[in-house]
Amino acid sequence: MSAGPYNYSYIFKYIIIGDMGVGKSCLLHQFTEKKFMADCPHTIGVEFGTRIIEVAGQKIKLQIWDTAGQERFRAVTRSYYRGAAGALMVYDVTRRSTYNHLSSWLTDARNLTNPNTVIFLIGNKGDLDAQRDVTYEEAQQFAEENGLMFVEASAKTGENVEEAFLETAKKIYQNIQDGSLDLNAAESGVQHKPNGGQAGAGGRATLNNSSAGQTRENCSC
């Protein structure tokens, strides 16, 4: 294959938001590494991962910022909302409190991103159905009322993880094609690299699928 790691047409910026312990880092790791982190630790500040996908024949690099869920980091993580093309908003289907806080996370996402940011609601830990505290139907209704895409997923088994990231990218790409997303706007969260792009001087490419050395605390997600 001639397509190297820097041969892509677009870069989409994603953020992952939601309460502490819902499995945001585990979802990112499952998507970028195809592995489940059983001892998934709490994120302090933000972490970063990338993966190149294909949508409608176009190679797209996803730059994914995994934000901390603790309230004490909200002021720091809010700065990463700006210029996000996609926002994955995560709750834990076994913890109703994380679902009840979605309105607050959605308010931040709507206020701090651009009007065309694609927001995808993910109910994580769908494999723990016996411990379920939030029904699929009520979450689906919340998503419909707020114009969100929605799926239940499992970072542990990998179920629907790929779908959530890819469907978000497809919607962003659709917004580009129909002209509703202005690529010249700094806050669009999309960079177009019509010549496929080269490694260049950008240091971000070296952070591929890594946590960028962020400090972390132990927990059980």
ZIPEWO-V139414 format. One record per backbone hydrogen bond with DSSP energy under -1.0 kcal/mol. NH is the residue of the N-H (numbers start at 1). CO is the residue of the C=O. Records with the same first field share a line. If there is no record, write none. Layout:
NH: CO, CO
This chain:
7: 4
8: 6, 196
9: 59
10: 59
11: 191
12: 61
13: 189
14: 63
15: 86
16: 65
17: 88
22: 19
27: 23
28: 24
29: 25
30: 26
31: 27
32: 28
33: 29
34: 30
40: 37
42: 217
47: 66
49: 64
51: 62
53: 60
55: 58
58: 55
60: 53
61: 10
62: 51
63: 12
64: 49
65: 14
66: 47
67: 16
68: 45
73: 70
74: 71
77: 73
78: 74
79: 76
80: 77
81: 78
84: 81
85: 13
86: 13
87: 118
88: 15
89: 120
90: 17
91: 122
93: 124
95: 92
98: 95
100: 96
101: 97
102: 99
105: 101
106: 102
107: 103
108: 104
109: 105
110: 106
111: 107
112: 108
113: 109
117: 114
118: 85
120: 87
121: 149
122: 89
123: 151
124: 91
126: 153
128: 125
131: 128
132: 129
133: 93
134: 93
139: 135
140: 136
141: 137
142: 138
143: 139
144: 140
145: 141
146: 142
148: 143
149: 119
151: 121
153: 123
154: 159
158: 154
161: 158
164: 160
165: 161
166: 162
167: 163
168: 164
169: 165
170: 166
171: 167
172: 168
173: 169
174: 170
175: 171
176: 172
177: 173
178: 174
180: 175
181: 175
185: 182
188: 185
191: 11
193: 9
196: 193
206: 203
207: 204
208: 205
210: 207
214: 211
217: 42
